[in-house]
Amino acid sequence: YHAADLEAVAHGLRRGHELAVLLPKAESAEHVAAVARELAADGISSARLYLLSESGRGVSLLPELIAASRPLLAGLFLGMIDYSADQRLWPFPGPLSPVVWSLAKTVADAAAAEGLVYVHTPCLQLRNVPLVNENRRRLRALCSGPAGMCTLSRDQTRALLADDESPPYGDPDTAVIDASEDARDVVQRFRKYAGGKRSFSVDDAADRYIPPQEYLAALRFLREHGLSQ
């Protein structure tokens, strides 16, 4: 759908909309440069271009990717879910994990060095306002350049608009995690709440979102350890 996507962007710009192009799986300077050329050739170079870093290769090549997408580049996104799958991490690191924030610093520093916006990975615990506020505190300390937007739920938005500063939030990743039990839990919850109707699972009672990447990683972990479900 690449050509159709660009056509839709061009149509929107002609109608006066302010649009952006987000390039997923950005990990090839050649591909990034080709997209930048297409945008210019199609007369839609006024659209802002963002790169989504969601693999080890993409993060390691950030300077090359930035250079290849100039002058259209506006910012860098961090995609932690696909990064975790790409790096075969298990369990997937939580929103306050040192793994997440070390990676965030790498991407944010690369953005700041070029005057670009850094957009942090969304917080998927949608009703957990204290956790969102802790993310906000950490982003303030992390970003020396401009920060972008995160996906928020209605309750999170209300709290942030009210500047509801909750007490510091403990780091859930400091707890000892039984990787096998965690994998079984992810598999069971995904199968129960996805219901075969969608590619992700939402457990409202536990405020838990499970993407397919995490489900597949859990299955792989169990099979590799002879614990197949």
SEBA-67934 format. One record per atom (N, C-alpha, C): atom name; x, y, z; residue in one letter. Coordinates in pm, 1 decimal, m for minus. Layout:
   atomo       east      north         up   residuo
      CA          X          Y          Z         A
...
! end
This chain:
   atomo       east      north         up   residuo
       N       80.1     m121.7        0.0         Y
      CA        0.0        0.0        0.0         Y
       C       83.9      127.4        0.0         Y
       N      212.0      113.4      m25.8         H
      CA      302.9      228.2      m15.5         H
       C      259.7      341.9     m109.2         H
       N      238.9      310.9     m236.5         A
      CA      200.4      414.2     m332.8         A
       C       66.8      476.5     m296.0         A
       N      m27.8      394.0     m253.2         A
      CA     m159.1      445.7     m214.3         A
       C     m149.3      536.5      m92.4         A
       N      m59.9      500.9        0.5         D
      CA      m39.7      585.4      118.8         D
       C       10.3      723.2       78.7         D
       N      112.0      726.1      m10.1         L
      CA      166.5      853.7      m53.5         L
       C       62.5      935.7     m130.1         L
       N      m20.0      867.6     m209.4         E
      CA     m126.3      937.4     m283.0         E
       C     m226.0     1000.1     m185.7         E
       N     m256.4      927.2      m78.0         A
      CA     m349.7      979.6       22.1         A
       C     m291.0     1102.1       92.4         A
       N     m160.7     1098.0      119.4         V
      CA      m95.0     1213.0      182.1         V
       C     m100.0     1333.8       88.9         V
       N      m68.7     1311.0      m38.4         A
      CA      m71.7     1420.0     m135.8         A
       C     m211.9     1480.5     m144.5         A
       N     m313.9     1394.6     m144.2         H
      CA     m452.4     1442.0     m151.4         H
       C     m485.8     1528.0      m29.4         H
       N     m443.7     1482.0       88.3         G
      CA     m470.5     1556.4      210.7         G
       C     m402.1     1691.7      212.4         G
       N     m278.1     1696.5      164.1         L
      CA     m205.4     1823.1      160.0         L
       C     m271.8     1922.1       63.9         L
       N     m321.4     1870.3      m48.6         R
      CA     m388.8     1958.5     m144.5         R
       C     m515.1     2019.9      m84.4         R
       N     m573.1     1949.2       11.1         R
      CA     m694.3     2000.2       76.4         R
       C     m661.7     2084.6      199.1         R
       N     m534.2     2109.5      221.1         G
      CA     m495.1     2199.9      328.2         G
       C     m469.4     2134.6      462.5         G
       N     m467.4     2001.2      467.3         H
      CA     m440.5     1932.5      594.1         H
       C     m290.2     1930.3      622.4         H
       N     m256.5     1933.8      750.2         E
      CA     m116.3     1922.4      789.9         E
       C      m89.5     1775.7      823.3         E
       N       m8.5     1711.4      741.1         L
      CA       10.4     1567.4      753.4         L
       C      157.8     1531.2      771.1         L
       N      179.3     1412.0      820.2         A
      CA      314.8     1360.6      837.3         A
       C      321.2     1218.6      783.5         A
       N      440.6     1176.4      747.1         V
      CA      464.6     1040.3      698.9         V
       C      554.8      971.8      800.3         V
       N      507.9      860.0      853.6         L
      CA      585.6      781.8      949.8         L
       C      635.3      656.3      880.2         L
       N      766.9      641.3      872.0         L
      CA      826.7      526.0      804.4         L
       C      862.7      418.9      907.1         L
       N      789.7      305.9      908.8         P
      CA      819.3      199.5     1005.4         P
       C      942.4      119.4      965.1         P
       N      995.9       47.8     1062.1         K
      CA     1110.5      m41.3     1038.2         K
       C     1223.8       30.5      964.5         K
       N     1250.4      154.5     1003.0         A
      CA     1355.9      231.1      937.1         A
       C     1491.8      173.4      975.9         A
       N     1556.2      107.2      881.7         E
      CA     1685.9       46.6      911.3         E
       C     1774.7       36.0      787.9         E
       N     1741.6      111.4      682.6         S
      CA     1821.0      112.3      560.8         S
       C     1829.6      254.5      508.3         S
       N     1951.3      308.4      500.1         A
      CA     1969.5      443.6      447.6         A
       C     1918.7      452.2      304.3         A
       N     1936.8      344.9      228.2         E
      CA     1890.9      342.5       89.5         E
       C     1739.5      355.8       81.4         E
       N     1668.2      281.0      166.5         H
      CA     1522.5      286.4      165.5         H
       C     1471.4      422.2      212.6         H
       N     1535.1      475.0      317.6         V
      CA     1494.3      604.3      370.3         V
       C     1513.2      713.3      265.1         V
       N     1627.6      711.1      196.9         A
      CA     1654.5      810.4       92.2         A
       C     1554.5      797.3      m21.8         A
       N     1516.2      674.2      m54.6         A
      CA     1419.6      652.2     m162.7         A
       C     1284.1      711.8     m126.9         A
       N     1242.1      695.4       m1.5         V
      CA     1114.4      753.0       41.2         V
       C     1121.5      905.3       36.0         V
       N     1232.8      962.5       80.2         A
      CA     1248.2     1108.3       75.9         A
       C     1240.2     1158.6      m68.4         A
       N     1301.8     1083.7     m160.6         R
      CA     1296.2     1124.0     m302.2         R
       C     1153.3     1115.3     m354.8         R
       N     1081.7     1010.7     m315.6         E
      CA      943.0      994.9     m361.0         E
       C      855.4     1109.5     m312.0         E
       N      877.0     1148.8     m187.5         L
      CA      798.5     1258.8     m133.4         L
       C      823.5     1385.8     m212.9         L
       N      950.3     1412.8     m244.2         A
      CA      983.5     1532.7     m320.7         A
       C      929.4     1523.2     m463.2         A
       N      942.2     1405.8     m524.2         A
      CA      897.7     1387.5     m662.5         A
       C      746.6     1400.9     m675.3         A
       N      674.8     1359.6     m571.2         D
      CA      528.8     1366.3     m574.9         D
       C      476.0     1503.0     m532.5         D
       N      566.8     1595.7     m507.1         G
      CA      523.7     1728.9     m468.5         G
       C      464.8     1736.3     m329.9         G
       N      499.3     1641.5     m244.9         I
      CA      444.1     1641.6     m108.8         I
       C      555.8     1653.5       m5.8         I
       N      662.8     1720.3      m46.3         S
      CA      776.3     1734.7       45.6         S
       C      745.0     1826.3      162.5         S
       N      628.5     1892.6      160.0         S
      CA      590.4     1973.8      275.0         S
       C      541.2     1886.5      390.1         S
       N      513.9     1758.8      362.1         A
      CA      476.4     1666.6      469.1         A
       C      599.3     1637.5      554.4         A
       N      578.8     1631.3      681.8         R
      CA      688.7     1600.0      771.4         R
       C      716.6     1449.8      767.6         R
       N      842.4     1413.5      771.2         L
      CA      882.8     1273.4      768.6         L
       C      939.3     1234.6      904.8         L
       N      889.6     1124.1      956.9         Y
      CA      938.8     1069.6     1083.7         Y
       C      988.2      927.3     1059.5         Y
       N     1092.6      889.2     1130.3         L
      CA     1145.9      753.7     1121.6         L
       C     1113.3      678.2     1249.4         L
       N     1067.0      555.6     1233.3         L
      CA     1034.6      471.2     1347.9         L
       C     1147.7      370.8     1369.1         L
       N     1220.3      387.3     1479.4         S
      CA     1329.7      295.6     1514.3         S
       C     1271.7      181.9     1596.9         S
       N     1273.2       62.1     1542.3         E
      CA     1214.4      m51.1     1613.8         E
       C     1291.6     m180.6     1589.6         E
       N     1422.9     m166.6     1566.7         S
      CA     1508.7     m283.3     1553.9         S
       C     1649.5     m245.2     1596.3         S
       N     1729.0     m345.6     1630.8         G
      CA     1867.3     m317.7     1668.8         G
       C     1944.2     m253.3     1555.5         G
       N     1922.9     m300.1     1433.6         R
      CA     1991.2     m242.8     1318.5         R
       C     1949.8      m97.1     1298.3         R
       N     1820.6      m69.5     1311.5         G
      CA     1772.6       66.4     1291.7         G
       C     1832.9      164.2     1391.3         G
       N     1844.5      122.0     1516.4         V
      CA     1902.4      208.9     1618.5         V
       C     2051.3      230.9     1592.7         V
       N     2121.7      125.9     1554.0         S
      CA     2266.6      138.2     1531.7         S
       C     2299.2      226.2     1411.1         S
       N     2206.3      237.4     1316.7         L
      CA     2231.3      314.6     1194.4         L
       C     2164.8      452.3     1196.2         L
       N     2123.1      498.8     1312.3         L
      CA     2050.5      625.9     1319.2         L
       C     2122.9      742.9     1250.4         L
       N     2254.7      761.9     1270.8         P
      CA     2320.1      874.4     1202.0         P
       C     2307.7      866.3     1050.2         P
       N     2322.0      744.9      994.6         E
      CA     2309.4      728.5      849.8         E
       C     2166.0      753.1      803.0         E
       N     2069.6      706.5      880.3         L
      CA     1929.3      723.1      842.5         L
       C     1889.5      870.6      846.5         L
       N     1938.1      941.5      946.1         I
      CA     1908.5     1084.4      956.6         I
       C     1966.1     1158.8      837.1         I
       N     2090.6     1128.5      803.9         A
      CA     2155.3     1196.3      691.0         A
       C     2082.7     1166.5      560.0         A
       N     2032.2     1043.8      545.8         A
      CA     1967.1     1003.6      420.7         A
       C     1830.6     1067.5      402.0         A
       N     1768.9     1113.4      510.5         S
      CA     1631.8     1165.2      500.8         S
       C     1623.8     1316.6      513.8         S
       N     1739.3     1381.7      518.1         R
      CA     1739.5     1527.7      520.7         R
       C     1700.7     1582.7      383.8         R
       N     1636.1     1698.6      371.1         P
      CA     1595.0     1790.3      478.6         P
       C     1450.5     1768.8      523.9         P
       N     1388.8     1656.7      483.1         L
      CA     1246.9     1637.1      513.8         L
       C     1222.8     1587.5      656.1         L
       N     1327.6     1535.2      719.7         L
      CA     1309.9     1468.3      848.0         L
       C     1270.4     1565.8      958.1         L
       N     1167.0     1526.6     1033.4         A
      CA     1119.4     1610.9     1143.6         A
       C     1144.2     1547.3     1279.3         A
       N     1151.4     1414.1     1285.4         G
      CA     1167.5     1353.2     1417.0         G
       C     1188.8     1203.6     1411.7         G
       N     1218.2     1147.4     1529.7         L
      CA     1243.3     1004.6     1546.1         L
       C     1146.0      946.5     1647.3         L
       N     1085.3      837.2     1610.5         F
      CA      997.9      761.2     1699.3         F
       C     1073.8      640.9     1754.2         F
       N     1036.5      598.3     1874.4         L
      CA     1087.9      474.4     1931.4         L
       C      975.3      372.8     1937.2         L
       N      996.0      255.5     1874.9         G
      CA      897.3      147.9     1877.4         G
       C      948.6       32.3     1960.3         G
       N      911.2       29.2     2087.7         M
      CA      972.0      m65.5     2181.4         M
       C      919.9     m207.6     2164.4         M
       N      796.7     m223.2     2120.9         I
      CA      741.0     m358.5     2109.2         I
       C      814.6     m437.6     2001.1         I
       N      826.5     m379.9     1881.6         D
      CA      896.6     m451.1     1775.2         D
       C     1046.0     m462.3     1803.5         D
       N     1102.7     m363.3     1872.3         Y
      CA     1243.4     m372.3     1911.0         Y
       C     1264.2     m493.7     2002.7         Y
       N     1174.0     m512.7     2097.2         S
      CA     1184.6     m626.0     2189.3         S
       C     1176.2     m758.4     2114.3         S
       N     1085.7     m765.0     2015.1         A
      CA     1073.6     m886.8     1935.2         A
       C     1198.2     m907.8     1849.9         A
       N     1248.9     m800.5     1789.9         D
      CA     1367.7     m809.2     1705.5         D
       C     1488.6     m857.8     1784.1         D
       N     1501.4     m813.5     1907.9         Q
      CA     1616.3     m849.3     1991.2         Q
       C     1592.7     m977.1     2072.7         Q
       N     1477.1    m1040.8     2052.0         R
      CA     1441.6    m1165.4     2121.5         R
       C     1449.9    m1147.8     2273.2         R
       N     1396.5    m1037.4     2322.4         L
      CA     1394.4    m1012.5     2466.4         L
       C     1277.0    m1086.1     2529.8         L
       N     1302.0    m1143.7     2645.2         W
      CA     1192.1    m1200.3     2722.9         W
       C     1228.5    m1197.6     2870.8         W
       N     1134.2    m1152.9     2956.7         P
      CA     1007.0    m1090.0     2922.2         P
       C     1027.5     m955.5     2850.9         P
       N      923.9     m909.7     2780.1         F
      CA      932.2     m777.4     2719.4         F
       C      951.2     m673.8     2830.5         F
       N     1044.1     m581.6     2815.6         P
      CA     1067.5     m482.5     2921.1         P
       C      948.2     m390.3     2941.0         P
       N      918.7     m359.9     3067.2         G
      CA      808.4     m271.2     3100.2         G
       C      843.5     m126.4     3074.7         G
       N      745.7      m36.1     3090.0         P
      CA      766.6      104.7     3054.2         P
       C      872.0      176.2     3136.5         P
       N      905.0      125.0     3255.2         L
      CA     1007.6      189.1     3337.1         L
       C     1138.0      109.8     3340.0         L
       N     1148.8       11.0     3254.3         S
      CA     1267.7      m73.2     3251.7         S
       C     1392.0        6.4     3211.5         S
       N     1507.2      m22.1     3274.2         P
      CA     1633.1       40.8     3231.2         P
       C     1662.8       15.0     3083.7         P
       N     1618.2      m98.5     3030.8         V
      CA     1638.7     m129.1     2889.0         V
       C     1567.2      m24.7     2802.9         V
       N     1443.2        6.6     2838.1         V
      CA     1365.2      104.6     2762.4         V
       C     1431.1      241.4     2768.4         V
       N     1472.6      282.4     2886.2         W
      CA     1522.7      419.0     2902.4         W
       C     1664.1      436.7     2849.5         W
       N     1741.2      330.1     2848.7         S
      CA     1872.9      337.3     2784.8         S
       C     1856.9      354.5     2634.0         S
       N     1763.5      279.4     2576.5         L
      CA     1736.4      291.5     2433.6         L
       C     1675.9      428.2     2402.1         L
       N     1585.6      474.6     2487.5         A
      CA     1524.4      605.4     2467.4         A
       C     1629.9      715.0     2465.4         A
       N     1727.9      705.2     2552.9         K
      CA     1834.6      806.6     2556.3         K
       C     1914.1      805.8     2426.3         K
       N     1940.9      687.9     2373.0         T
      CA     2014.7      678.0     2247.1         T
       C     1939.4      748.8     2134.6         T
       N     1809.9      720.2     2123.1         V
      CA     1730.1      779.2     2015.3         V
       C     1707.5      928.2     2039.7         V
       N     1679.0      966.2     2164.6         A
      CA     1654.7     1107.2     2196.2         A
       C     1780.0     1191.0     2173.6         A
       N     1896.0     1137.5     2210.2         D
      CA     2021.2     1210.7     2188.9         D
       C     2048.7     1229.6     2040.0         D
       N     2020.7     1124.7     1961.4         A
      CA     2040.3     1135.5     1816.1         A
       C     1947.7     1241.6     1757.1         A
       N     1825.1     1249.0     1808.7         A
      CA     1730.4     1349.6     1761.3         A
       C     1775.8     1489.5     1802.0         A
       N     1814.0     1504.9     1928.7         A
      CA     1853.0     1636.2     1979.5         A
       C     1975.2     1690.9     1906.3         A
       N     2067.9     1602.1     1871.5         A
      CA     2190.0     1646.0     1803.3         A
       C     2160.2     1708.9     1667.8         A
       N     2044.6     1672.5     1609.4         E
      CA     2007.6     1725.0     1477.5         E
       C     1889.9     1821.9     1484.3         E
       N     1850.2     1858.7     1606.8         G
      CA     1737.9     1951.4     1621.0         G
       C     1604.5     1890.0     1585.5         G
       N     1592.1     1759.0     1602.1         L
      CA     1469.7     1688.0     1566.2         L
       C     1385.0     1660.2     1689.9         L
       N     1258.8     1627.5     1666.1         V
      CA     1168.2     1588.1     1773.3         V
       C     1192.4     1441.8     1808.5         V
       N     1189.3     1409.6     1937.0         Y
      CA     1192.5     1270.8     1981.6         Y
       C     1053.2     1232.6     2031.6         Y
       N     1000.2     1120.8     1982.0         V
      CA      868.2     1073.0     2023.0         V
       C      885.4      939.9     2095.8         V
       N      847.2      935.9     2223.1         H
      CA      867.9      819.2     2307.9         H
       C      765.4      710.5     2278.2         H
       N      801.3      588.5     2309.3         T
      CA      709.9      476.6     2290.7         T
       C      586.9      492.8     2380.1         T
       N      464.5      464.3     2330.6         P
      CA      343.7      486.5     2411.6         P
       C      340.8      400.8     2537.4         P
       N      274.1      451.3     2639.7         C
      CA      252.1      375.7     2763.8         C
       C      119.4      302.4     2749.6         C
       N      123.6      171.4     2746.4         L
      CA        4.5       94.0     2711.2         L
       C      m84.0       59.1     2830.8         L
       N      m35.8       86.5     2952.9         Q
      CA     m122.0       66.8     3069.3         Q
       C     m214.3      187.4     3076.7         Q
       N     m325.8      179.5     3006.3         L
      CA     m402.1      298.8     2968.5         L
       C     m465.2      374.9     3084.6         L
       N     m494.1      308.5     3195.7         R
      CA     m559.8      380.2     3305.5         R
       C     m464.0      412.8     3419.2         R
       N     m337.4      382.6     3401.2         N
      CA     m241.1      399.3     3509.4         N
       C     m180.6      539.7     3504.7         N
       N     m250.4      635.8     3564.1         V
      CA     m206.7      775.5     3560.4         V
       C      m72.6      795.8     3631.0         V
       N      m48.9      735.6     3750.5         P
      CA       82.2      753.2     3813.5         P
       C      197.5      706.7     3724.2         P
       N      175.1      599.3     3649.9         L
      CA      279.3      549.4     3561.0         L
       C      306.1      647.8     3447.2         L
       N      200.8      708.8     3394.3         V
      CA      217.4      809.2     3289.1         V
       C      294.2      929.7     3341.8         V
       N      261.1      973.1     3464.1         N
      CA      332.6     1085.9     3522.7         N
       C      479.6     1054.1     3545.4         N
       N      509.1      929.9     3580.4         E
      CA      649.4      890.9     3597.7         E
       C      721.7      893.0     3463.2         E
       N      654.8      849.4     3358.8         N
      CA      712.5      859.2     3224.9         N
       C      740.8     1005.2     3189.4         N
       N      647.8     1093.0     3223.9         R
      CA      665.0     1235.3     3195.1         R
       C      786.2     1291.5     3269.6         R
       N      800.7     1254.0     3395.9         R
      CA      915.9     1301.5     3473.7         R
       C     1046.7     1257.0     3409.5         R
       N     1048.7     1131.8     3367.9         R
      CA     1172.1     1077.6     3309.4         R
       C     1202.9     1143.2     3174.7         R
       N     1098.6     1170.6     3097.4         L
      CA     1120.0     1236.4     2968.0         L
       C     1174.5     1377.2     2985.8         L
       N     1126.0     1448.1     3087.7         R
      CA     1177.8     1582.3     3114.8         R
       C     1327.6     1577.4     3142.2         R
       N     1369.1     1476.0     3217.3         A
      CA     1511.2     1463.5     3251.0         A
       C     1593.3     1413.9     3132.7         A
       N     1530.0     1337.5     3045.4         L
      CA     1601.0     1272.7     2935.1         L
       C     1625.7     1366.3     2817.5         L
       N     1525.9     1445.6     2783.0         C
      CA     1528.2     1516.9     2655.6         C
       C     1597.8     1651.7     2666.1         C
       N     1707.9     1663.7     2595.6         S
      CA     1773.0     1793.7     2584.8         S
       C     1719.9     1870.2     2464.0         S
       N     1650.8     1797.9     2375.5         G
      CA     1588.3     1859.6     2258.8         G
       C     1437.8     1855.2     2272.1         G
       N     1363.7     1890.9     2166.5         P
      CA     1217.3     1890.1     2174.3         P
       C     1161.7     1748.4     2181.4         P
       N     1062.2     1729.9     2266.0         A
      CA      996.1     1599.5     2276.7         A
       C      865.3     1604.7     2201.2         A
       N      820.5     1489.1     2153.3         G
      CA      698.0     1482.8     2075.7         G
       C      581.7     1434.2     2158.1         G
       N      491.9     1358.8     2095.0         M
      CA      367.1     1319.3     2157.9         M
       C      365.6     1170.4     2189.6         M
       N      287.4     1135.0     2291.7         C
      CA      261.9      995.3     2324.9         C
       C      110.8      972.0     2318.6         C
       N       72.7      847.9     2295.1         T
      CA      m67.7      811.7     2297.9         T
       C     m117.8      810.1     2441.9         T
       N     m231.1      875.4     2467.2         L
      CA     m286.3      882.8     2601.7         L
       C     m432.6      840.9     2601.2         L
       N     m476.7      785.4     2713.7         S
      CA     m619.2      758.2     2730.0         S
       C     m688.7      884.6     2779.8         S
       N     m819.8      879.9     2788.6         R
      CA     m896.1      996.7     2834.4         R
       C     m858.6     1034.1     2977.7         R
       N     m849.9      934.8     3067.1         D
      CA     m816.1      962.7     3206.5         D
       C     m675.5     1019.8     3219.3         D
       N     m582.1      967.2     3140.7         Q
      CA     m446.5     1019.8     3143.9         Q
       C     m443.7     1165.1     3097.5         Q
       N     m520.2     1193.7     2992.1         T
      CA     m524.0     1330.1     2939.5         T
       C     m578.1     1427.5     3043.5         T
       N     m685.2     1387.1     3109.8         R
      CA     m742.8     1473.6     3214.0         R
       C     m641.2     1501.3     3324.3         R
       N     m568.9     1398.2     3366.0         A
      CA     m471.7     1414.6     3473.7         A
       C     m358.0     1506.8     3431.6         A
       N     m313.5     1492.0     3309.3         L
      CA     m202.9     1574.4     3262.5         L
       C     m247.0     1719.6     3243.8         L
       N     m368.9     1740.6     3194.2         L
      CA     m419.1     1876.6     3178.6         L
       C     m435.2     1944.6     3314.2         L
       N     m469.3     1864.6     3415.1         A
      CA     m483.6     1918.9     3549.7         A
       C     m348.9     1929.0     3620.4         A
       N     m243.1     1881.8     3552.5         D
      CA     m108.8     1880.0     3609.9         D
       C     m107.9     1805.3     3742.3         D
       N     m174.3     1691.6     3740.6         D
      CA     m188.0     1609.1     3860.2         D
       C      m58.8     1531.5     3882.2         D
       N       31.0     1588.1     3958.1         E
      CA      160.9     1524.5     3983.7         E
       C      146.8     1422.3     4096.1         E
       N      145.4     1296.0     4060.2         S
      CA      136.4     1191.4     4160.1         S
       C      274.1     1166.0     4220.6         S
       N      280.4     1096.4     4334.7         P
      CA      409.9     1065.1     4396.0         P
       C      494.0      979.1     4302.2         P
       N      626.3      976.7     4320.3         P
      CA      712.6      893.2     4235.9         P
       C      663.0      749.5     4230.9         P
       N      671.2      692.9     4114.4         Y
      CA      616.3      559.4     4089.6         Y
       C      728.2      456.9     4098.2         Y
       N      705.3      348.4     4171.1         G
      CA      806.6      244.7     4182.8         G
       C      830.7      174.3     4051.6         G
       N      948.5      118.7     4035.4         D
      CA      985.2       51.4     3911.1         D
       C      942.3      m94.6     3917.6         D
       N      840.0     m134.5     3839.6         P
      CA      792.0     m273.1     3847.1         P
       C      894.7     m374.8     3800.5         P
       N      992.1     m331.4     3721.1         D
      CA     1089.6     m426.2     3668.1         D
       C     1198.1     m463.7     3768.3         D
       N     1193.2     m406.0     3889.1         T
      CA     1290.8     m445.0     3990.5         T
       C     1248.7     m574.9     4058.7         T
       N     1123.5     m614.5     4040.1         A
      CA     1075.8     m738.7     4099.1         A
       C     1135.8     m858.5     4025.5         A
       N     1152.4     m967.3     4098.2         V
      CA     1200.8    m1090.7     4036.3         V
       C     1086.5    m1152.0     3956.5         V
       N     1111.2    m1174.7     3828.6         I
      CA     1006.4    m1225.4     3739.9         I
       C     1036.6    m1369.7     3702.5         I
       N      938.3    m1456.1     3719.0         D
      CA      949.8    m1593.6     3672.2         D
       C      916.6    m1591.9     3523.5         D
       N     1019.0    m1606.3     3439.7         A
      CA     1000.3    m1591.0     3295.0         A
       C      902.2    m1693.1     3239.7         A
       N      906.0    m1815.3     3292.8         S
      CA      816.2    m1919.6     3243.1         S
       C      671.2    m1888.3     3278.1         S
       N      649.2    m1848.5     3403.6         E
      CA      513.0    m1815.3     3444.9         E
       C      461.9    m1692.9     3370.2         E
       N      550.5    m1596.4     3348.2         D
      CA      510.8    m1476.5     3274.3         D
       C      471.1    m1513.3     3131.8         D
       N      547.4    m1603.8     3069.4         A
      CA      516.3    m1645.6     2932.4         A
       C      381.8    m1717.3     2926.4         A
       N      357.0    m1806.3     3021.6         R
      CA      228.2    m1876.6     3025.6         R
       C      113.1    m1778.8     3043.4         R
       N      133.7    m1680.2     3130.3         D
      CA       29.5    m1581.1     3156.1         D
       C       m2.2    m1501.6     3029.8         D
       N      101.6    m1460.6     2956.2         V
      CA       81.8    m1383.8     2833.6         V
       C        4.4    m1466.3     2731.2         V
       N       44.6    m1593.0     2713.8         V
      CA      m21.7    m1680.2     2616.9         V
       C     m169.5    m1699.6     2653.0         V
       N     m195.3    m1728.2     2780.5         Q
      CA     m332.4    m1753.9     2822.8         Q
       C     m419.7    m1628.8     2809.6         Q
       N     m366.0    m1513.8     2851.3         R
      CA     m443.6    m1390.6     2842.5         R
       C     m470.2    m1352.5     2696.4         R
       N     m368.5    m1368.6     2612.0         F
      CA     m385.8    m1332.8     2472.2         F
       C     m496.1    m1417.7     2409.4         F
       N     m489.7    m1548.3     2432.1         R
      CA     m589.7    m1637.3     2372.6         R
       C     m729.5    m1610.7     2426.3         R
       N     m738.1    m1572.6     2552.4         K
      CA     m868.5    m1549.3     2614.1         K
       C     m930.9    m1419.1     2566.6         K
       N     m850.1    m1314.0     2557.9         Y
      CA     m907.2    m1180.9     2534.1         Y
       C     m898.5    m1135.4     2388.4         Y
       N     m814.1    m1200.0     2308.4         A
      CA     m813.7    m1165.9     2166.0         A
       C     m934.1    m1228.6     2097.6         A
       N     m967.1    m1349.1     2141.7         G
      CA    m1089.2    m1413.1     2093.9         G
       C    m1090.4    m1444.0     1945.6         G
       N     m975.2    m1446.3     1880.1         G
      CA     m969.3    m1477.5     1738.1         G
       C    m1025.0    m1368.1     1649.4         G
       N    m1062.4    m1253.7     1707.1         K
      CA    m1126.2    m1146.7     1629.6         K
       C    m1032.0    m1030.4     1601.0         K
       N     m917.8    m1027.5     1664.2         R
      CA     m825.1     m917.2     1644.6         R
       C     m683.7     m965.1     1671.5         R
       N     m586.3     m885.1     1630.0         S
      CA     m446.7     m929.0     1639.2         S
       C     m382.0     m889.6     1770.5         S
       N     m459.3     m831.7     1864.3         F
      CA     m405.0     m795.4     1993.9         F
       C     m507.3     m832.9     2100.3         F
       N     m466.6     m824.9     2225.5         S
      CA     m554.2     m864.1     2334.6         S
       C     m558.9     m753.6     2439.0         S
       N     m677.2     m722.6     2486.6         V
      CA     m693.8     m624.0     2592.6         V
       C     m770.8     m688.0     2707.5         V
       N     m706.5     m694.7     2823.8         D
      CA     m769.7     m744.2     2944.7         D
       C     m805.6     m621.9     3028.5         D
       N     m931.4     m577.6     3020.2         D
      CA     m972.1     m454.4     3087.8         D
       C     m955.7     m463.6     3238.4         D
       N     m987.2     m579.5     3294.4         A
      CA     m981.8     m592.9     3439.9         A
       C     m839.7     m573.1     3492.4         A
       N     m742.1     m623.5     3418.7         A
      CA     m602.2     m611.4     3460.6         A
       C     m533.0     m492.0     3396.4         A
       N     m607.0     m416.1     3314.3         D
      CA     m549.7     m303.2     3240.9         D
       C     m424.1     m348.3     3166.6         D
       N     m439.8     m458.3     3092.6         R
      CA     m325.6     m521.0     3026.2         R
       C     m349.3     m527.1     2876.0         R
       N     m254.7     m473.5     2801.0         Y
      CA     m257.8     m480.6     2654.8         Y
       C     m147.6     m576.0     2611.4         Y
       N     m180.4     m674.4     2529.1         I
      CA      m81.0     m770.6     2481.3         I
       C      m80.4     m768.1     2329.4         I
       N       27.5     m719.5     2269.0         P
      CA       37.7     m718.7     2122.7         P
       C       76.8     m856.5     2070.8         P
       N       55.3     m883.1     1943.7         P
      CA       89.3    m1015.7     1889.5         P
       C      238.4    m1046.9     1900.0         P
       N      324.2     m943.3     1893.0         Q
      CA      468.2     m968.0     1903.4         Q
       C      503.6    m1030.1     2038.7         Q
       N      438.0     m980.6     2144.3         E
      CA      466.6    m1033.3     2278.0         E
       C      412.5    m1175.2     2292.3         E
       N      295.5    m1199.7     2236.8         Y
      CA      237.8    m1334.3     2239.5         Y
       C      328.1    m1434.4     2168.3         Y
       N      376.5    m1398.5     2049.2         L
      CA      463.1    m1489.0     1973.0         L
       C      597.0    m1510.3     2042.9         L
       N      647.5    m1404.9     2107.5         A
      CA      773.1    m1419.4     2181.8         A
       C      754.5    m1511.6     2301.4         A
       N      638.8    m1502.7     2366.5         A
      CA      609.5    m1591.2     2479.4         A
       C      601.2    m1736.7     2433.2         A
       N      534.2    m1759.4     2320.9         L
      CA      526.5    m1894.7     2265.7         L
       C      664.9    m1949.1     2233.6         L
       N      747.8    m1866.9     2170.8         R
      CA      883.1    m1910.1     2135.6         R
       C      962.5    m1945.9     2260.7         R
       N      951.0    m1863.5     2364.4         F
      CA     1023.1    m1890.0     2488.6         F
       C      981.6    m2024.9     2547.4         F
       N      852.0    m2050.4     2551.4         L
      CA      802.8    m2176.3     2608.9         L
       C      850.1    m2297.0     2527.8         L
       N      846.6    m2283.2     2395.1         R
      CA      888.8    m2395.2     2310.2         R
       C     1038.2    m2420.3     2322.7         R
       N     1116.6    m2312.6     2329.8         E
      CA     1262.3    m2329.2     2341.8         E
       C     1302.0    m2393.3     2473.2         E
       N     1215.8    m2382.5     2574.1         H
      CA     1245.4    m2440.0     2705.1         H
       C     1162.2    m2565.7     2732.4         H
       N     1108.0    m2622.5     2625.6         G
      CA     1031.8    m2745.6     2639.4         G
       C      904.2    m2731.9     2718.3         G
       N      844.1    m2613.9     2716.0         L
      CA      723.7    m2585.5     2794.3         L
       C      608.5    m2546.5     2702.6         L
       N      608.9    m2597.0     2581.6         S
      CA      512.9    m2554.7     2479.4         S
       C      370.8    m2568.0     2528.0         S
       N      289.4    m2466.0     2496.6         Q
      CA      148.1    m2465.8     2535.0         Q
       C       65.4    m2530.7     2424.6         Q
! end
